[in-house]
Amino acid sequence: MRIEYLEIHNYKSLQNVKLTNVPGMAVFVGRNGVGKSTLFDVFGFLNDALVSDVKMAFQRRGGFKQVISRSQDGDISFVIKFRPNKDEPLITYELSIGLNDKSLPVVKTEILKFRRGSKGQPWRVLEFHEGKGFAAEGELTEYADAKEAERTQRTLNSPHILAVKALGNMTDFIAVSKFCRLIEDWFVSDFHIDDARATNKVELAQHISRTGDNLASVAQYMYENYRDRFDRVLERMKERVPGVTDVTAKSDEDGRILLRFQDGNFKDPFASTCVSDGTIKMFTYLLLLSDPDRHALLCIEEPENQLFPKLLSGLVEEFRQYSIGDDDNNYGQVFISTHSPDLLDAVHLDELYCLVKGTDSYTTIRRVADDPQVKAFVRGGDLLGYLWSHDMLIEGV
């Protein structure tokens, strides 16, 4: 999936934000407290709302009144325009959430639609208002038969549930089901070094968790089932982290999976508790990026933490390659937040966005490539990291 357009209204400091022409890898910079984490939490919120419901998603964030932008009333709303694959038409998802007469959050409006071509009105595959609406049945693989598709009227069990969740699990609504799986597949990292060092009971996990607490289990699973990918991870570890020659994950007598790193200068390997934070973090990222089932979207906050600055350019290239994908349409989008000039030195101008908080305490997001002065600096040979560290990226930062 590739998000090309994002619109957010009344979500914390993001009172009125639009992102256009979003690239495969997008990097976001801004001072502390400007809203970078809030931007990434939008995707976490939508994922939580899908997996559970909107009430639970708000409860995890302190309630509706803690999420809606200050001094604002009305609804919290989102518009996402995306393509499931590179050669498919643009799909639009609109979601509006507000309070009912009992002050409980409900889904006011939910619409899923796509455009058949470059002209004309888009066809609505799904439209619901407070739990009542319709969804088009069938595969709709060519996006040309939506007009004639049968639209089944439905009433959900609760107005707190997203219709894409309720109908996405039914075989009749294939187009809705595809979008539902895309949201479920978003990965918003909440990585913790201590969790990644932890040992796991022998219960193999296929995918890295958001906190990284199953790292050893995933390493063993990759080694046993995708040896070629695991070997490529080791090769990249040797390139990125000097001294590391091997990584193993084995079970001990108590049924725990232990992760061990071999340094070529020593006879015996080191347990994960004895290697540097940067080594653990780089291995986690490389394993995540090597997953044969790519996530539709990765949101990674401040990947520079615990990493030696000279490693960051290589890591940026790993993320960029993940977003490019391969010839089989197997690609994922990557959003990164950072404060690091070293990381920004490896970022392309059209990949960079800057968050700025205005005098009204609301955040705006600016595409740095749209600033003619920054473009002139870059053409003159200045690196983005230098411009960022000297407060020259964008006016008002």
N, C-alpha and C positions, 0 to 999 in steps of 0.2 A: 504494500500500500504506500502511496505517496501523497501526503497532505500538501495541497498547493495553496490553500487559503484558510485562515483561521480568524474568527471574529468572536470576541468575548465582551459581554456586558454585565456589569454589576457583580463581578467576582472579586471580592476583596479590593485590592488596590487597582485591579484591572477593570476600571469602570467603563471604558470605551476603547477597546484595542482591536486593531486589525493587522494581520500579517498577510502580505501578498507575495506571489512569486516565490514561495518557500522552496529552497533547494533540498537536495537529498540529505546533505549534512548542513545543519544550521547551528551557529554558535552565538550565544547570548552573553553580553557583558553589561555591567552596570555596578554602581556602588552598592555597598551593603544596605539591605533593607529596601531596595528599589523595586523588588518584585520578581526576581528570577525564580526563586523557589515557588512563588505563587503561580507563575506561568506553568511550571512543570506539574504543580498540584492539580491544575485543571485536568490533565490527562489521568492522574490518579483518581480524582473525583469521578470522572466519567466511567472509569473502570470499576470503581467501587459501586457506583449507581447501577451498573449493568450486572455485576456479580451478585449484589444483594438488592437494594432499592435506594431511592433517593433519600428516604428518611435515615437509613443507616449511614449513607455517605455523608450527610450533614452531621449526624451524631458524632462521627469520628473527627469532625472538625469543630465541635463545640456548638453546633446548632445553626439553623438558617441565619439568625441575626448576627452570628459571628462571621459568616461567610459573605453576606451581601455587602456591597460597598457602603461605606459610612455615609450618612446623610441621604441615602437613596432608598426609595421604596419601589414597589413593583416587582418585576421578575428578574431572575438571573438567567441569562440566555447565552447560547453558543451556536455558531454556524461553522461547520467544517466542510470544506470541499476537497475531495480526494479522488484518486484513481486506484482501483484495486490492483491493476497491472498497467504497465507502461502504454499498452496499445488499446486500453479500454476507455470509454467516455467518462467524463467528469460526473461524480455523484455528489450530491449535497445533502447533509444531515443538519437539521435545525431542531434545537431543543430549548424549551423555555420552562422554567420551574418557578413556582410562586407558592404563596400560602393560601390555603382554603379558608372557609369561614370559621374553622376550628383552630386556625393558626398552625396547621400541619402542612409541610411541603408536599406539593403534588405536581405531577407533570402537566403543565397547562397546555403545551403544544409540542408535538413531536412529528416531524415530517422527514421522509426519506424520498429523494427524487433524483432523476438523472436526465440529462439532455441527450436527445437522439443524435444531434449533429451540432454544427456551429451556430445554427439559427433556430428560432422557434422557442416555444415555451417548454420547459422540462416537464416530464411526466412524473406524477406522484405515485410511488410504489407503496408508500405507507403514510397515513395521516391520522393522528389521534389527538383528542382533546379531553383531558381529565378522565382517561380510561376508556373512552369510546371513540371508535373510528373504523377505518378499513385498511386492508392490505391486499396488494395484488398477488394472486397465486401464480405459481409456475416458475420455470427456470429463467426466462427472459435473458437468455445468454447473448442474443444479438442486439438487445436494447431497442429492437424495432417493433416489438409486439406488445409494448406496455399499454398502448392506447386501447387495444382490444382485450387485454387481460382481464379476467374476472376479478372484481374487487369485492372481497368478502367482508361484510360488516361484522365487527367483533366488539365485545365488551370485556375488558380485563377484570381480573379478580380484585384489583386494587388500583387506584389512581397514583399510587406511589411507585408502581413498577414501570420500567421502560417497556414500551411496546416491542422494540427490537429484541428485547430479552424474551418476553412472553411468546412471541411468534417465531423468534429465531430458532427455537428448539422443535418447531413443527416442520415436517417434511414438505408441507404444501407451500411454504413461503421461502423459496430458495434464495431469492435476491436479498431478503431481509436477513436470512441466516448467515449469508456471506459477510454482511456488514457486522453482524453481532460477533462473529468469530474474530474479525479484525480488531475490534475494541478489546476483546478478551485477551488479545495477543500483545497489547501494549505493555512495555516493560519500563517502569519508572524506578530507577535504582535507588535503594536506601542502604548502600553498602557499608558494612561495619567490619573493620579489620579483625577485631576480637572474635566475631562470629565466624569469619572465614577461617580462622586458625583452629576452631573447635573440631573435635573428633565426632564422628557420626556412627551410630549403630549401623550394622550392615543392612541397609535398605537403599538400594541404588536409586539415585535420582537422575533423571534425564536432562534437566535444565537447571541452570543457575537460578537460585532464588533471588529476590530483590535485595536481601541483606547479605547474601553470599554465605549463609550458614551451612549450606550443603556442598561446599566446594570439593571436599575430599570425595564425597559420593559421586559427584558428577565427573570428577577426574577418572575415577575407576570405571564408571560406565563408558566414558569416551574411549578409554584405553581398551576395554574389552569388546566394544561394539563398533567403534570408528577409529581403528588404529591409525589409519592414514591421516586423519584430521589431528589426532593426538600427537603424532610425530611432527606434523607441521607446526603445532603449537610449541613443541620443544625446540624446533629449529629457530622459531621467532624469539623464544625466550633466550636462546644462546646469543642471538643478535642484539636483543634489547638489554639483557642483564648480564654483564660480564661475569664469567665464572660458573654460571649454572650450566651443567652438562646433562642433567637428567632429573626427572620428577616421577615419583612412584606413589601409588596409593594402594595400601595393603591392609588386610584385616589382622588385628591382633587376637590374642587368646580370649579377650573379653567381648569379642564381636564388634569392636570399634574400627572404623576406617581411619588410618593414619596417613597423612600426606608428608612425604619426605623429599627433600631437595638435595641433589648431589652437586657439590662444588668440586671442580676438577683438581683443585689444589689439596684436597683432603681425601683420605681413604674411605671414611665412613660418611654416609649422608646425614643431613641435619633434619630434625623434625620441624614441622611448620612453625612451632612455637619459638624456634631459635633463629629463623631467618628474618630479614628486614621486612618492614611493612610494605616497602615499595616492591619487593620481589613477590609477595603475596598478591598485592593489588594488580601488578602487571599480568601475573598468571591468571587471575580471575577474569580480567578483561579479555585476554586472548582466548580463554576457554569459552567465554560468553560469545565472542565474535565468531567462533568456530562451530557453534551449534548448527547441526544440519537443518534444523527447523528454525529459520530466521524469524525473529520478532518483526512485526510490521513497523514498530516504532520503539526505539531505545531513547530514554531520557536519562542522561548522565550528568550529575551535578559535580562540578569541580574535580575532574579526574586528575588534576595536577597534585592533589594532596598526597603526601608520602612518596612522590616520584621525583627522581633526580631530573632537573630541568632539561638536560640533553636527551632524555628519553621521550619527551613530549612530542617532538616532531614526528617520530616514528609511530607513536600512538595515534596521533591525528590522522596519519595516512592509513592506519588500520581501520579507524572509524569511517574515513572517506570511502575506502574500498568496500566496506560493508554496505554503504548506501548505494554504491554503483551496482553491485551485484554481478551476476553472470549472464550468459546468453539465454538462460532458461527463465528469465523474469524473476529470478530468485534474488531479491534485494530487500533491504530494509532501510527505513529512514532513521537518522540519528540527530537528536537535539542535545547540545552540550552547553552548560553554563560554566563560566570560568572567570578568574581574576588574573590569570597568569600571562604576562607578556611573552614568555617563552612559548607557550602554547599558541598564542595569537600570531606569532611569527610564522607558523605553519599553516595558517588559515587563509583561504582566498577571500578577496574583498566581497564577492557576491554571496559568501556564506555567513557574513557577520551582521548581527543585529545589536543595537544598543538600547538599553532600557534607561529611561530618564523619568524622575519623579518631578511633577510640576508643582507650582505654588499651591494648587488645590489638593496636594497629597495623592493625586492619582497618577498612575504610570502610563507613559506612552512608550511605544516600541518603534524605533526608527531603523530602517534598512540603511546600513552604513554606505552602501554603494550608491545611494541616492544623493549623498552629500558631495557636491562638486569639489569642495576644498580638500576633502579626504582623498578623492580620486586623484587630484593633482599631486598630493603628497606621495601617494603610492606610485604614480607614474614617474615621479622624480626619484624613486628608489627607497623611500622610507618604508619600513616594515610596520605592520599593524601593532605589534607589541610595543614598539617605540612610541607610536602615536598614542596608544592607550596609556602608557606609563607617564606621558607628558600631558594628559588631559586634552589631547588634540583630535580624538576620534570624531567627536560630534559636538556641536555647540550645546552648551548647557550641562555637559557631563562634569 
